[in-house]
Amino acid sequence: MRSPEMWRWIWLVTSAVFLTGELLTPGTFFLVCFAIGAALAAALAFLGVGVAVEWVAFLAGSAAAFGAFFPLRRRLDRGLPQEGFGAGRLIGQAAVVTRALPAGDAGMVRVGREEWRAEAADGSAVAEGAVVSVIEVRGTRVIVGPPGPPEAVAPNPWELP
């Protein structure tokens, strides 16, 4: 494995594997750093540089790419909404009661544009038109409580009239 000609192709394949891995796991900017380091080592291998220098270039190039991508990664992660997945995204959302919730029984609420069967967390009755907050999802029902802070009950800007 000391043949410089063989290392050219090893670095190219390594770079392609890391780049493919990054494409399959979007938004991480982790494997792309190794792909950049391997591409740098491949370029040096094609120039005829020794294998030890290629390894140093791989490590240094990967570290430099980590340093370059880290601020971008943090900025992109900070801008993403911290929502749950599936029905869990409803937790903390404001809901409007569309069919009264009798004491200890289920009614209906609208969260955004979706209608959900709902129960009051404390089992109390909730009148139609009341604004509540989703605090839990149990199967196909949401458990609602009193509304959260004022920003939680602000109208959804994406909701159609």
C-alpha positions as CSV (number, residue, x, y, z in Angstrom):
1,M,0.0,0.0,0.0
2,R,3.0,2.3,-0.3
3,S,2.5,2.8,-4.0
4,P,1.7,6.4,-4.6
5,E,-0.3,5.5,-7.7
6,M,-2.7,3.3,-5.6
7,W,-3.2,6.1,-3.0
8,R,-4.4,8.4,-5.7
9,W,-7.4,6.2,-6.2
10,I,-7.9,5.4,-2.6
11,W,-8.2,9.1,-1.8
12,L,-10.6,9.7,-4.7
13,V,-12.8,6.7,-3.6
14,T,-12.6,7.8,0.0
15,S,-13.7,11.4,-0.9
16,A,-16.6,10.0,-3.0
17,V,-17.7,7.7,-0.1
18,F,-17.6,10.6,2.4
19,L,-19.5,12.9,0.0
20,T,-22.1,10.3,-0.7
21,G,-22.5,9.8,3.1
22,E,-23.0,13.5,3.5
23,L,-25.6,13.6,0.8
24,L,-27.5,10.8,2.5
25,T,-27.4,12.6,5.9
26,P,-28.3,16.2,4.9
27,G,-27.7,19.1,7.2
28,T,-24.9,17.7,9.3
29,F,-21.8,19.1,7.5
30,F,-19.8,16.3,9.2
31,L,-18.7,13.9,6.5
32,V,-18.2,16.6,3.9
33,C,-15.2,17.8,6.0
34,F,-13.6,14.4,5.5
35,A,-14.5,14.5,1.8
36,I,-12.7,17.8,1.4
37,G,-9.6,16.4,3.3
38,A,-9.6,13.3,1.1
39,A,-10.0,15.4,-2.1
40,L,-7.0,17.5,-1.0
41,A,-4.9,14.4,-0.4
42,A,-6.0,13.0,-3.8
43,A,-4.9,16.2,-5.5
44,L,-1.5,15.9,-3.8
45,A,-1.2,12.2,-4.7
46,F,-1.8,13.1,-8.4
47,L,1.0,15.7,-8.0
48,G,3.4,12.9,-6.8
49,V,3.7,14.0,-3.1
50,G,4.6,11.3,-0.6
51,V,2.0,9.3,1.3
52,A,2.9,10.8,4.7
53,V,2.4,14.3,3.3
54,E,-1.0,13.2,1.9
55,W,-2.1,11.9,5.3
56,V,-1.0,15.2,6.9
57,A,-2.9,17.1,4.2
58,F,-6.0,14.9,4.8
59,L,-6.0,15.6,8.5
60,A,-5.2,19.3,8.2
61,G,-7.8,19.7,5.4
62,S,-10.4,17.9,7.4
63,A,-9.7,20.0,10.5
64,A,-9.8,23.2,8.4
65,A,-13.1,22.2,6.9
66,F,-14.5,21.5,10.3
67,G,-13.5,25.0,11.4
68,A,-15.0,26.5,8.3
69,F,-18.3,24.7,8.5
70,F,-18.9,24.8,12.2
71,P,-20.2,28.4,12.3
72,L,-22.5,27.7,9.3
73,R,-23.8,24.5,10.9
74,R,-24.6,26.4,14.2
75,R,-26.3,29.2,12.3
76,L,-28.5,26.8,10.3
77,D,-29.4,24.7,13.3
78,R,-30.4,27.8,15.3
79,G,-32.8,28.9,12.5
80,L,-34.7,25.6,12.4
81,P,-38.0,25.4,14.2
82,Q,-37.8,23.1,17.2
83,E,-41.0,21.2,16.5
84,G,-41.8,17.6,17.2
85,F,-42.5,15.0,14.6
86,G,-45.9,13.6,13.7
87,A,-48.6,14.4,16.1
88,G,-46.0,15.5,18.7
89,R,-45.7,18.8,16.7
90,L,-49.1,19.8,18.2
91,I,-47.8,20.0,21.8
92,G,-47.8,23.6,22.9
93,Q,-49.9,24.8,20.0
94,A,-53.0,26.9,20.4
95,A,-56.3,25.2,19.6
96,V,-59.9,26.5,19.2
97,V,-62.7,24.4,20.6
98,T,-65.1,23.7,17.7
99,R,-67.4,21.3,19.6
100,A,-67.8,21.8,23.3
101,L,-65.8,19.5,25.6
102,P,-68.3,18.2,28.2
103,A,-67.0,17.4,31.7
104,G,-65.1,14.1,31.4
105,D,-65.9,13.6,27.7
106,A,-64.4,14.4,24.4
107,G,-65.2,17.2,22.0
108,M,-63.4,18.7,19.0
109,V,-60.7,21.3,18.6
110,R,-59.0,22.9,15.6
111,V,-55.2,23.1,15.6
112,G,-54.1,25.1,12.6
113,R,-56.2,23.5,9.8
114,E,-56.6,20.1,11.5
115,E,-59.6,18.9,13.5
116,W,-58.8,16.7,16.5
117,R,-60.9,14.9,19.1
118,A,-60.0,16.5,22.4
119,E,-60.3,16.1,26.2
120,A,-59.7,18.6,28.9
121,A,-56.6,17.6,31.0
122,D,-58.5,18.2,34.3
123,G,-61.8,16.7,33.1
124,S,-63.6,20.0,33.2
125,A,-66.1,21.3,30.6
126,V,-64.8,23.7,28.0
127,A,-67.1,25.9,25.9
128,E,-67.2,26.1,22.2
129,G,-65.0,28.9,20.8
130,A,-62.6,28.8,23.8
131,V,-58.9,29.0,23.1
132,V,-56.9,26.2,24.7
133,S,-53.4,24.8,24.5
134,V,-52.5,21.2,23.5
135,I,-50.5,19.7,26.3
136,E,-50.4,16.0,25.2
137,V,-51.3,13.6,22.4
138,R,-52.8,10.3,23.3
139,G,-53.4,8.2,20.2
140,T,-56.0,10.0,18.1
141,R,-57.0,12.5,20.9
142,V,-55.3,15.6,22.1
143,I,-55.3,16.6,25.8
144,V,-55.8,20.3,26.2
145,G,-55.4,22.7,29.0
146,P,-55.5,26.5,29.6
147,P,-53.9,28.6,26.9
148,G,-50.1,29.2,27.3
149,P,-48.4,32.6,27.0
150,P,-49.9,35.2,24.6
151,E,-47.6,34.3,21.7
152,A,-48.8,30.7,21.9
153,V,-52.3,31.8,21.1
154,A,-51.4,34.2,18.3
155,P,-53.1,33.3,15.0
156,N,-51.2,31.0,12.7
157,P,-49.9,33.1,9.7
158,W,-50.0,30.0,7.5
159,E,-53.6,29.3,8.1
160,L,-56.0,29.9,5.3
161,P,-59.2,31.9,6.0
